[in-house]
Structures are given as C-alpha cells and as structure tokens.
Amino acid sequence: MITFAVCLILLVGGYFVYGKFVDRIFGPDDRKTPAEASRDGVDYVPLPTWKIFLIQFLNIAGLGPIFGAVLGAMYGPVVFLWITFGTIFIGAVHDYFSGMISERHNGTSLPDLIGIYLGRPVKILMRVLIVILMVMVGTVFVNGPSNILAGLTDNAFGGLMDLNFWIVVIFIYFLVACIFPIDKIIGNLYPIFGFALLFMAVALFFMLIFNAGDMPELRGDTFRNMHPNASKMHLFPMMFITVACGAVSGFHATQSPMMARCIRKETEGRKIFYGAMVAEGIVALIWAAAAMTFFGSIGSFQESVLAVGNNASVIVDKIAHGWLGKFGAVLALLGVVAAPITSADTAFRSCRLIIAEALNISQKSFWNRVWLSLPLFAVSVILLQINFDIIWRYFAFTNQTLAAFTLWAVTVYLYRRHKPWIITLIPAIFMTVVCSTYILCAPEGLRLPLQTSVGIGLAFAACCTGLFFWLRHKENKTTNQYSTL
C-alpha cells in the first residue's frame, strides 16, 4: 500500500502547494464577479462555495474517475503515476485556468474563450468540436445508465419499463435540468449526489486499508505495461487517453464556465476548480487501487475484465457488492447511474449556452432555451443507435484533444500577461503529442506502427511549439513598434 499512500499524499499536498502556486500566478482579487455583475436568475446566479464545489465535482466526474480508472488499472500500478502527476500538473491546472479566465471574461464559454487567444478560425473549429463532444458526452452518459436501469426493471409492469422507457425518462429529466435556472434543479440536487459520490470513495478507501496486503506496489518488475494485450494497447499513448477524467479532461473546461458564472469571490477559485479536480483524482486513485486489489491479484482482475468484455460497470458492481454489501449496491447504482446522468445534463446545458452565444440568442426567455435544447437531444437519440464502444473511443480522443487546445489558449493568456507560461506550455506540448500519436496508431485511427506514430506526434508538437514562439516573437516586435510611436 506504500505506492497508493504516497500518491494519495502527493495529491493532497499538490492542492496545498502547487495549487497555491498556480493561484498566485493567476492573481485573484476583489473585483465584482459575473454572478453579481451579470445576474440574470438563470445562469448567472451567486451560490455558496461548498455548493459550487460539489456541483463542479459532480459535473466533471460522471463515469470518468470510476470507469476510466478501472480500465486504466489494466496497465498495472503504473496508472497511479499518471493519475497523480497528471492531476496535479495538468488536469487541475487546466481546470483552474479555464474556470478563472472565463470568470475574468464574464463567464464566457470555452469556444469563445479559446478564440480570444488562439484566433477566430480556431474559435469556429472549437465551437463545432465542443458541440460534437457535448452531444457525445450526453449520448455515452445516457447509454450506460439506461441499460443498467432497464436490466433492473425489465420485467416490471409487463415489460413496459424497458430500455426505451428509461431513455425517454432520462431525456425528459435532461430537458428540465437544461432549461430551468441553475439554482433550481442543479443547485439543489447535485450537491447531494456529489457528496454521495465522495462518500462512496471514502468507504472504498477504508476497505482498501483492510485489504492492503493484496494491493500491488510499483516496483522494478511492475514498472511496465502489464496490459494482457500490451502489443496493441500501448502504455503510451493508450493509457493517457483511457484515464482522462481522473487525470486531465477537456470536458472539464466546458463545465468550468458554468460555475464561473456562480462564484461570489475570485478567491474561491482554487477551492472550486483546482480542488474539484484533485478530489476527482483521489476518486480515480481509489478506484484503480480497488480494481487491482479486490480480485486478489492484477492477473485475476484482468481475467475478470476480459471475461465481461471490458464492461467496467460489471466490475464496479462486483467491487461495491463484495466490499460494501447491500449498501454498496445503492452506492454503485448512484455511481454508475446518477453521476453520469448529472454530467450528461450539464453537458447539454453547456452546449445550449455555447450555441446561444454563437447565435447571440438571449437565454432569459424560457422558450428560447427549449427550442435550442430539443435538437441536441434529437441528435443524441440518433447516436444511441451506434455501437457504444465506437462512440466512447471517439469521445475519449476528442476530449483529450480539447484539453490540448485549452492548454495552448491558457499559455497564450499567461504569456500576454507576462506570467510564467511554462507551467501550461509543457502540459500543452505533452497532450499534443498524446493526442496526435493516439489517432495515428489507434485501431479507430490510422493504425500506423507505434514508432512511426510517436515520431509524427513529436514532429507535430514541435511545429505547434515553433508556431507559438514565432507568434510570440511577432507579437513582441509589433508591440515594440507601437511603443516607439
């Protein structure tokens, strides 16, 4: 349990040490926040810090820190390192700056925020990419819960409560949560689910302590790719795509602006944005450890996953039932049903806001919110007809690609304000290499050899870095010319 304990301490310490460092670089002050300056009673609503933290945590969590961590554990204890250092130096930094920069721009949604710093063509591309991502998030987070609920109630009322029934019920809930003011549904219901998700992780943590003898350690013989299909499931970049929400996720940056519209004070930002990501990293760390410990050995765990066709929900259910009994069954149901549903509806809400900003449509009108939301649900229903695994894989790639774009935009923001931009430049370069390499070698990509893919990925990242420095030099030259006039 030494590896797990060290990683847990690093995550908590990262919040207090590196989180403060990042917060100091941004420099929060006492200016009036959008929640007060643009209060509209719908999306701009001041909320208590504790409530925003739990909403943000639940928004960004979903299935990510549970399913992603369980599937990431297939690679062995090395996954602990990605969860820990990815969270501290990439994910939490990404979430913090995307939220706080949005707050400085009156709660602007991510595409417009990226456009401010990377240009209009990129803004247009991001609008399309993010809308696609949000609809895919809604789709993948409907598929899992509806199938689970249908399995529990398939024989009830003469088979009326089947898969289609639950899909309709979930979409009706989406419509309600998407169009009503944020403090009515989300503000009151989500903190309860967020607390329950954290409580489930704490319960598993104590079970890990009692079963510490079965937990694998990171040693010389385990510091490698232990995936049973290692020849195809390469440690790099596959693991860095598989474990997304538990380390870094572009989806988070689409959610942060919603909470940026509810913050009462800028000084609350570190607790909400950096803190929620660290909490998610801890949840992912616990689930990865639980997966490798519950079955007695990594080999037994891997056999169990392969036996159920890589269905992480079955593994989660076994762990929750086996360690927590009937109480665990309720918590597992919450984790694999309520959490993804609540992430999906905020994805649709975020998508509505992005489209509304792009078309300059006021969201104070109830019916404006309705007619903007319905087409999104219709597209999601169509996507439900496609194989879930295919949608999930493309969602994962799109998700991490968005994170790379966000990190590049934050780097430009820091550079223009003469702040230490190196703290986001290195993560931006790393995620660019990860995403470009993945799409080149992945089964759903071009299927090129790994070495070729890595070489091209490094070359592409080098080009992006060179472009950044060239534009920086050009911008400096222009500024110096104007300063002499």
C-alpha positions as CSV (number, residue, x, y, z in Angstrom):
1,M,0.0,0.0,0.0
2,I,3.1,2.2,0.0
3,T,2.7,3.3,-3.6
4,F,-1.0,4.2,-3.1
5,A,-0.3,6.1,0.1
6,V,2.5,8.1,-1.4
7,C,0.3,9.0,-4.4
8,L,-2.6,10.0,-2.1
9,I,-0.3,12.2,0.0
10,L,1.1,13.8,-3.2
11,L,-2.4,14.6,-4.5
12,V,-3.5,16.3,-1.2
13,G,-0.2,18.1,-0.9
14,G,-0.4,19.1,-4.5
15,Y,-3.6,21.1,-3.7
16,F,-2.0,23.0,-0.9
17,V,1.5,23.5,-2.5
18,Y,1.2,23.6,-6.3
19,G,-2.4,24.7,-6.2
20,K,-1.4,27.8,-4.2
21,F,1.4,28.4,-6.6
22,V,-0.9,28.4,-9.6
23,D,-3.4,30.6,-7.8
24,R,-0.7,33.1,-7.0
25,I,0.3,33.2,-10.7
26,F,-3.3,34.0,-11.8
27,G,-3.7,36.6,-9.0
28,P,-7.4,36.6,-7.9
29,D,-8.6,39.9,-6.5
30,D,-11.7,41.5,-5.0
31,R,-13.4,42.6,-8.3
32,K,-17.1,42.1,-8.8
33,T,-17.7,38.6,-10.3
34,P,-20.1,37.8,-13.2
35,A,-22.5,36.2,-10.7
36,E,-23.1,39.7,-9.3
37,A,-22.3,41.9,-12.3
38,S,-24.5,39.9,-14.8
39,R,-27.0,38.3,-12.5
40,D,-30.0,37.0,-14.6
41,G,-31.6,34.5,-12.3
42,V,-31.0,31.7,-14.9
43,D,-27.3,31.0,-15.5
44,Y,-25.7,33.9,-13.6
45,V,-26.7,33.1,-10.0
46,P,-24.4,33.5,-6.9
47,L,-24.1,30.2,-5.0
48,P,-22.2,29.2,-1.8
49,T,-18.7,27.9,-2.3
50,W,-19.4,24.5,-0.9
51,K,-22.3,24.0,-3.2
52,I,-20.4,25.1,-6.3
53,F,-17.5,22.8,-5.4
54,L,-19.9,19.8,-5.2
55,I,-21.7,20.8,-8.4
56,Q,-18.3,21.2,-10.2
57,F,-17.1,17.9,-8.9
58,L,-20.2,16.0,-10.0
59,N,-20.2,17.8,-13.4
60,I,-16.7,16.8,-14.2
61,A,-16.9,13.3,-12.6
62,G,-19.5,11.3,-14.3
63,L,-18.2,7.8,-15.3
64,G,-14.6,9.2,-15.8
65,P,-12.9,8.7,-12.5
66,I,-14.6,5.3,-12.0
67,F,-14.7,3.5,-15.4
68,G,-11.6,5.2,-16.7
69,A,-9.6,4.3,-13.6
70,V,-10.8,0.7,-13.7
71,L,-9.9,0.3,-17.3
72,G,-6.6,2.1,-16.7
73,A,-5.8,-0.3,-13.9
74,M,-5.4,-3.0,-16.7
75,Y,-2.0,-1.4,-17.3
76,G,-0.9,-2.1,-13.8
77,P,0.3,0.1,-10.9
78,V,2.0,2.5,-13.3
79,V,-1.5,4.0,-13.7
80,F,-1.1,5.5,-10.2
81,L,1.6,7.8,-11.6
82,W,-0.5,9.2,-14.4
83,I,-3.5,9.8,-12.1
84,T,-1.3,11.6,-9.5
85,F,1.0,13.7,-11.6
86,G,-1.5,14.2,-14.4
87,T,-4.0,15.6,-11.9
88,I,-1.5,17.9,-10.1
89,F,0.4,19.4,-13.0
90,I,-2.0,19.1,-15.9
91,G,-5.7,18.4,-15.0
92,A,-6.1,20.7,-12.0
93,V,-4.1,23.5,-13.7
94,H,-6.3,23.1,-16.9
95,D,-9.5,23.2,-14.9
96,Y,-8.4,26.1,-12.7
97,F,-7.3,28.4,-15.5
98,S,-10.2,27.6,-17.8
99,G,-12.6,28.5,-15.0
100,M,-10.8,31.6,-13.8
101,I,-10.1,33.0,-17.2
102,S,-13.7,32.5,-18.1
103,E,-14.7,34.3,-14.9
104,R,-12.5,37.3,-16.0
105,H,-14.3,37.3,-19.3
106,N,-17.8,37.4,-17.7
107,G,-18.3,33.6,-17.7
108,T,-17.6,33.3,-21.4
109,S,-18.0,29.7,-22.8
110,L,-14.9,27.7,-23.8
111,P,-15.0,28.2,-27.7
112,D,-15.2,32.0,-27.4
113,L,-12.5,31.9,-24.7
114,I,-10.2,29.9,-26.9
115,G,-11.0,32.2,-29.8
116,I,-9.8,35.2,-27.9
117,Y,-6.3,33.8,-27.5
118,L,-6.0,31.4,-30.5
119,G,-7.9,33.4,-33.1
120,R,-11.2,33.3,-34.9
121,P,-10.6,30.2,-37.1
122,V,-9.8,28.2,-34.0
123,K,-12.9,29.6,-32.3
124,I,-15.1,28.3,-35.1
125,L,-13.4,24.9,-35.1
126,M,-13.8,24.7,-31.3
127,R,-17.5,25.6,-31.5
128,V,-18.0,22.7,-33.8
129,L,-15.7,20.3,-31.9
130,I,-17.2,21.2,-28.5
131,V,-20.8,20.9,-29.6
132,I,-20.0,17.4,-31.1
133,L,-18.2,16.5,-27.8
134,M,-21.1,17.7,-25.6
135,V,-23.6,15.7,-27.6
136,M,-21.3,12.6,-27.5
137,V,-21.0,13.1,-23.7
138,G,-24.7,13.2,-23.4
139,T,-25.0,10.1,-25.5
140,V,-22.4,7.9,-23.8
141,F,-23.7,9.0,-20.4
142,V,-27.3,8.0,-21.3
143,N,-26.4,4.7,-22.8
144,G,-24.8,3.2,-19.6
145,P,-27.4,4.3,-17.0
146,S,-30.4,3.4,-19.2
147,N,-29.1,-0.1,-19.9
148,I,-28.5,-0.7,-16.1
149,L,-31.9,0.6,-15.2
150,A,-33.6,-1.5,-17.9
151,G,-31.8,-4.6,-16.5
152,L,-33.2,-3.9,-13.1
153,T,-36.8,-3.2,-14.2
154,D,-37.2,-5.2,-17.5
155,N,-39.8,-7.5,-16.0
156,A,-41.8,-4.8,-14.2
157,F,-45.3,-3.8,-15.3
158,G,-45.3,-6.3,-18.1
159,G,-42.0,-5.2,-19.6
160,L,-43.1,-1.6,-20.0
161,M,-40.0,-0.3,-18.2
162,D,-37.6,-1.4,-20.8
163,L,-34.6,0.4,-22.4
164,N,-36.7,2.8,-24.4
165,F,-38.7,3.7,-21.4
166,W,-35.7,4.7,-19.4
167,I,-34.1,6.6,-22.4
168,V,-37.3,8.7,-22.6
169,V,-37.4,9.3,-18.8
170,I,-33.7,10.4,-18.8
171,F,-34.2,12.8,-21.7
172,I,-37.3,14.3,-20.0
173,Y,-35.1,14.9,-17.0
174,F,-32.4,16.4,-19.2
175,L,-34.9,18.9,-20.7
176,V,-36.0,20.0,-17.2
177,A,-32.4,20.3,-15.9
178,C,-31.2,22.0,-19.1
179,I,-33.8,24.8,-19.3
180,F,-34.6,25.6,-15.7
181,P,-32.5,28.2,-13.7
182,I,-29.2,26.6,-12.4
183,D,-30.1,27.2,-8.8
184,K,-33.5,25.3,-9.0
185,I,-32.5,21.8,-10.1
186,I,-28.7,21.6,-10.4
187,G,-28.1,23.9,-7.4
188,N,-30.3,21.8,-5.1
189,L,-29.9,18.2,-6.3
190,Y,-26.3,18.0,-7.4
191,P,-24.6,18.7,-4.1
192,I,-26.4,15.6,-2.7
193,F,-25.2,13.3,-5.5
194,G,-21.7,14.9,-5.3
195,F,-21.5,14.2,-1.6
196,A,-22.7,10.6,-2.1
197,L,-20.1,10.0,-4.8
198,L,-17.3,11.2,-2.4
199,F,-18.8,9.1,0.4
200,M,-18.6,6.0,-1.8
201,A,-14.9,6.7,-2.4
202,V,-14.3,7.1,1.3
203,A,-16.0,3.8,2.1
204,L,-13.8,2.0,-0.5
205,F,-10.8,3.7,0.9
206,F,-11.3,2.1,4.3
207,M,-11.9,-1.3,2.7
208,L,-8.6,-0.8,0.9
209,I,-6.9,-0.4,4.2
210,F,-8.3,-3.7,5.5
211,N,-7.2,-5.4,2.3
212,A,-3.8,-3.6,1.8
213,G,-1.9,-6.9,1.6
214,D,-3.4,-7.6,-1.8
215,M,-2.7,-4.2,-3.3
216,P,0.2,-4.2,-5.9
217,E,3.2,-2.0,-5.5
218,L,5.1,-0.1,-8.1
219,R,8.5,-1.8,-8.3
220,G,11.1,-2.6,-10.9
221,D,9.1,-5.6,-12.1
222,T,5.8,-3.8,-12.2
223,F,7.0,-0.5,-13.7
224,R,5.9,-1.5,-17.2
225,N,2.9,-2.1,-19.3
226,M,1.1,-5.0,-17.7
227,H,-1.9,-5.0,-20.0
228,P,-2.7,-8.5,-21.3
229,N,-2.9,-7.1,-24.8
230,A,0.2,-5.0,-24.5
231,S,1.2,-5.4,-28.2
232,K,-1.8,-3.4,-29.2
233,M,-2.7,-1.5,-26.0
234,H,0.5,0.6,-25.8
235,L,1.2,2.3,-22.5
236,F,1.8,5.4,-24.4
237,P,-0.5,6.9,-25.6
238,M,-3.4,4.5,-24.9
239,M,-3.3,4.8,-21.1
240,F,-3.2,8.6,-21.2
241,I,-6.4,8.5,-23.3
242,T,-8.1,5.8,-21.3
243,V,-7.7,7.6,-18.0
244,A,-9.0,11.0,-18.9
245,C,-11.3,12.5,-16.3
246,G,-9.1,11.1,-13.5
247,A,-6.0,13.0,-14.8
248,V,-7.0,15.6,-17.4
249,S,-10.1,16.1,-19.5
250,G,-11.1,18.8,-22.0
251,F,-14.7,18.2,-21.0
252,H,-14.0,19.9,-17.6
253,A,-13.1,23.2,-19.4
254,T,-16.6,23.2,-20.9
255,Q,-18.1,22.9,-17.4
256,S,-16.0,25.4,-15.6
257,P,-17.5,28.5,-17.2
258,M,-20.9,27.5,-15.8
259,M,-19.5,27.6,-12.3
260,A,-17.5,30.8,-13.2
261,R,-21.0,32.4,-13.5
262,C,-21.9,31.5,-10.0
263,I,-18.7,32.3,-8.0
264,R,-19.1,35.1,-5.4
265,K,-15.4,35.8,-4.9
266,E,-12.4,35.2,-7.1
267,T,-10.5,33.8,-4.1
268,E,-12.9,30.9,-4.2
269,G,-11.5,29.7,-7.5
270,R,-8.7,27.4,-6.1
271,K,-11.1,25.5,-3.9
272,I,-13.7,25.1,-6.6
273,F,-11.7,24.4,-9.8
274,Y,-8.3,23.1,-8.6
275,G,-9.9,21.4,-5.6
276,A,-12.6,19.6,-7.5
277,M,-10.1,18.1,-9.9
278,V,-7.9,16.9,-7.1
279,A,-10.9,15.3,-5.5
280,E,-11.6,13.6,-8.8
281,G,-8.0,12.4,-8.9
282,I,-8.4,10.9,-5.5
283,V,-11.5,9.1,-6.5
284,A,-9.8,7.7,-9.6
285,L,-6.8,6.6,-7.5
286,I,-9.1,4.8,-5.1
287,W,-11.0,3.0,-7.8
288,A,-7.8,2.0,-9.7
289,A,-6.4,0.6,-6.4
290,A,-9.7,-1.1,-5.6
291,A,-9.8,-2.8,-9.0
292,M,-6.3,-4.2,-8.7
293,T,-6.9,-5.3,-5.0
294,F,-10.4,-6.7,-4.9
295,F,-9.7,-9.7,-7.1
296,G,-6.6,-10.8,-5.2
297,S,-4.0,-10.0,-8.0
298,I,-3.6,-8.0,-11.1
299,G,-3.9,-11.2,-13.2
300,S,-7.2,-12.2,-11.7
301,F,-8.5,-8.7,-12.1
302,Q,-7.5,-8.6,-15.8
303,E,-9.1,-12.0,-16.4
304,S,-12.3,-10.7,-14.8
305,V,-12.4,-7.6,-17.0
306,L,-11.8,-9.7,-20.2
307,A,-14.5,-12.2,-19.1
308,V,-17.1,-9.4,-19.1
309,G,-16.0,-7.9,-22.4
310,N,-14.2,-4.9,-20.8
311,N,-17.5,-3.8,-19.3
312,A,-16.3,-1.6,-16.4
313,S,-19.8,-1.3,-14.9
314,V,-19.9,-5.0,-14.1
315,I,-16.5,-4.7,-12.3
316,V,-17.7,-1.7,-10.4
317,D,-20.8,-3.5,-9.3
318,K,-18.8,-6.6,-8.1
319,I,-16.4,-4.4,-6.1
320,A,-19.2,-2.4,-4.5
321,H,-21.3,-5.5,-3.7
322,G,-18.4,-7.6,-2.5
323,W,-16.9,-5.0,-0.1
324,L,-19.9,-2.9,0.9
325,G,-22.8,-5.3,0.6
326,K,-26.4,-4.0,0.0
327,F,-25.2,-0.5,1.0
328,G,-22.6,-0.8,-1.7
329,A,-25.3,-1.8,-4.2
330,V,-27.1,1.5,-3.6
331,L,-23.8,3.4,-3.9
332,A,-22.8,1.5,-7.0
333,L,-26.2,2.4,-8.6
334,L,-25.5,6.0,-7.7
335,G,-22.0,5.9,-9.2
336,V,-23.0,4.3,-12.5
337,V,-26.4,5.8,-12.9
338,A,-26.9,9.2,-11.2
339,A,-23.3,10.5,-11.6
340,P,-23.2,10.1,-15.4
341,I,-26.8,11.4,-15.9
342,T,-25.9,14.5,-14.0
343,S,-22.8,15.0,-16.1
344,A,-24.7,14.5,-19.3
345,D,-27.4,17.1,-18.5
346,T,-24.8,19.7,-17.7
347,A,-23.1,18.8,-21.0
348,F,-26.3,19.6,-22.8
349,R,-26.7,22.8,-20.7
350,S,-23.2,23.9,-21.6
351,C,-23.9,23.1,-25.3
352,R,-27.0,25.2,-25.2
353,L,-25.1,28.2,-23.8
354,I,-22.3,27.8,-26.4
355,I,-24.9,27.8,-29.3
356,A,-26.8,30.7,-27.7
357,E,-23.6,32.8,-27.5
358,A,-22.7,31.9,-31.1
359,L,-26.1,32.9,-32.4
360,N,-26.5,35.8,-29.9
361,I,-29.8,34.4,-28.6
362,S,-30.9,35.6,-25.1
363,Q,-31.4,32.8,-22.6
364,K,-33.7,34.8,-20.4
365,S,-36.6,33.5,-22.5
366,F,-37.9,30.1,-21.4
367,W,-38.9,29.1,-24.9
368,N,-35.5,30.1,-26.4
369,R,-33.9,27.6,-24.0
370,V,-36.4,24.9,-25.0
371,W,-36.0,25.2,-28.8
372,L,-32.2,25.3,-28.5
373,S,-32.2,22.2,-26.4
374,L,-34.5,19.9,-28.3
375,P,-32.4,19.5,-31.4
376,L,-29.4,18.5,-29.3
377,F,-31.5,15.7,-27.7
378,A,-32.7,14.5,-31.1
379,V,-29.1,14.1,-32.4
380,S,-28.2,12.3,-29.2
381,V,-31.1,9.8,-29.7
382,I,-29.8,9.1,-33.2
383,L,-26.3,8.5,-31.9
384,L,-27.7,6.0,-29.4
385,Q,-28.2,3.6,-32.4
386,I,-24.4,3.4,-32.9
387,N,-22.2,0.9,-31.1
388,F,-21.4,2.3,-27.6
389,D,-17.7,1.3,-27.8
390,I,-17.2,3.3,-31.0
391,I,-18.8,6.5,-29.6
392,W,-16.8,6.1,-26.4
393,R,-13.4,5.8,-28.1
394,Y,-14.0,8.8,-30.3
395,F,-15.3,10.7,-27.3
396,A,-12.1,10.0,-25.4
397,F,-9.9,11.2,-28.2
398,T,-12.0,14.4,-28.8
399,N,-12.0,15.0,-25.1
400,Q,-8.2,15.0,-24.8
401,T,-7.8,17.0,-28.0
402,L,-9.9,19.7,-26.5
403,A,-7.7,19.7,-23.4
404,A,-4.7,20.3,-25.6
405,F,-6.3,23.3,-27.3
406,T,-7.4,24.7,-23.9
407,L,-3.9,24.4,-22.5
408,W,-2.5,26.2,-25.6
409,A,-5.0,29.0,-25.1
410,V,-4.1,29.3,-21.4
411,T,-0.4,29.5,-22.4
412,V,-1.1,32.5,-24.7
413,Y,-3.2,34.1,-21.9
414,L,-0.3,33.8,-19.4
415,Y,2.3,35.0,-21.9
416,R,0.3,38.1,-22.8
417,R,0.1,39.0,-19.1
418,H,3.8,38.3,-18.5
419,K,3.2,35.4,-16.2
420,P,5.1,32.1,-16.0
421,W,3.6,30.5,-19.1
422,I,5.9,27.5,-18.9
423,I,3.6,25.8,-16.4
424,T,1.0,25.3,-19.2
425,L,3.3,25.1,-22.2
426,I,4.8,21.8,-21.1
427,P,1.4,20.2,-20.5
428,A,0.1,21.6,-23.8
429,I,3.1,20.0,-25.7
430,F,2.6,16.7,-23.9
431,M,-1.1,16.5,-24.6
432,T,-0.5,17.4,-28.2
433,V,1.9,14.5,-28.6
434,V,-0.5,12.1,-26.8
435,C,-3.5,13.0,-29.0
436,S,-1.7,13.1,-32.3
437,T,0.1,9.9,-31.6
438,Y,-3.1,8.2,-30.5
439,I,-5.1,9.0,-33.6
440,L,-2.2,7.8,-35.8
441,C,-1.8,4.3,-34.1
442,A,-5.2,3.6,-32.5
443,P,-7.5,0.9,-34.0
444,E,-10.1,3.6,-34.7
445,G,-7.4,5.9,-36.2
446,L,-4.9,5.3,-39.0
447,R,-3.4,2.1,-37.4
448,L,0.2,3.2,-38.1
449,P,3.1,1.5,-36.3
450,L,3.8,2.9,-32.8
451,Q,7.3,4.2,-33.5
452,T,6.1,6.0,-36.7
453,S,3.1,7.5,-34.8
454,V,5.3,8.7,-31.9
455,G,7.7,10.3,-34.4
456,I,5.0,12.1,-36.3
457,G,3.4,13.1,-33.0
458,L,6.6,14.6,-31.7
459,A,7.1,16.4,-35.0
460,F,3.6,17.9,-34.9
461,A,4.0,19.0,-31.3
462,A,7.4,20.6,-32.3
463,C,5.6,22.5,-35.1
464,C,2.9,23.7,-32.7
465,T,5.6,24.9,-30.3
466,G,7.6,26.6,-33.0
467,L,4.4,28.4,-34.2
468,F,3.9,29.6,-30.6
469,F,7.4,31.0,-30.3
470,W,7.2,32.6,-33.8
471,L,3.9,34.3,-33.0
472,R,5.3,35.4,-29.7
473,H,8.3,37.0,-31.4
474,K,5.9,38.6,-34.0
475,E,3.7,39.9,-31.2
476,N,6.7,41.3,-29.3
477,K,8.0,43.0,-32.5
478,T,4.6,44.6,-33.1
479,T,4.3,45.8,-29.5
480,N,7.8,47.3,-29.6
481,Q,7.0,49.2,-32.8
482,Y,3.8,50.7,-31.4
483,S,5.6,51.6,-28.1
484,T,8.1,53.9,-30.1
485,L,5.3,55.9,-31.8
